[in-house]
């Protein structure tokens, strides 16, 4: 009995899968994302280098 219910559930599940359309691609990140991350890291590096050289000058 349990196997019959499982088989019916599997068949129902297979029928509910949406067909894959042609031309559909995976979700991609926006094109500017890499640029924003790069500028963010560059800003952090600039800030820390400024702090580092400021401390060197004061020592």
C-alpha positions in Angstrom: 0.0 0.0 0.0 2.8 2.4 0.9 4.6 1.7 -2.3 1.4 2.5 -4.3 1.0 5.8 -2.6 4.7 6.6 -3.2 4.4 5.7 -6.8 1.3 7.9 -7.2 3.1 10.8 -5.4 6.1 10.4 -7.7 4.0 10.5 -10.8 2.1 13.6 -9.5 5.4 15.3 -8.7 6.8 14.6 -12.2 3.7 16.1 -13.8 4.1 19.3 -11.9 7.6 20.1 -13.2 7.5 23.2 -15.5 9.0 22.6 -18.9 12.3 24.4 -19.6 11.9 27.0 -22.3 14.6 27.7 -24.9 16.6 30.7 -24.3 16.2 30.7 -20.5 19.5 31.4 -18.7 20.6 31.2 -15.1 20.1 34.3 -13.0 23.1 36.5 -13.4 24.4 39.3 -11.2 24.0 42.9 -12.5 27.0 44.0 -14.6 28.1 46.7 -12.2 28.4 44.4 -9.2 32.0 43.6 -9.9 32.9 47.2 -10.3 31.2 48.2 -7.1 33.0 45.5 -5.1 36.3 46.5 -6.6 35.8 50.2 -5.8 34.7 49.3 -2.3 37.9 47.2 -1.7 40.0 49.9 -3.2 38.5 52.4 -0.9 39.2 50.3 2.2 42.8 49.8 1.0 43.2 53.5 0.5 41.8 54.3 3.9 44.2 51.8 5.7 47.2 52.9 3.7 46.4 56.5 4.7 46.2 55.5 8.4 49.4 53.4 8.1 51.5 56.2 6.6 50.0 58.7 9.0 51.1 56.6 11.9 54.6 56.1 10.3 55.0 59.9 10.0 54.0 60.5 13.6 56.4 57.9 15.0 
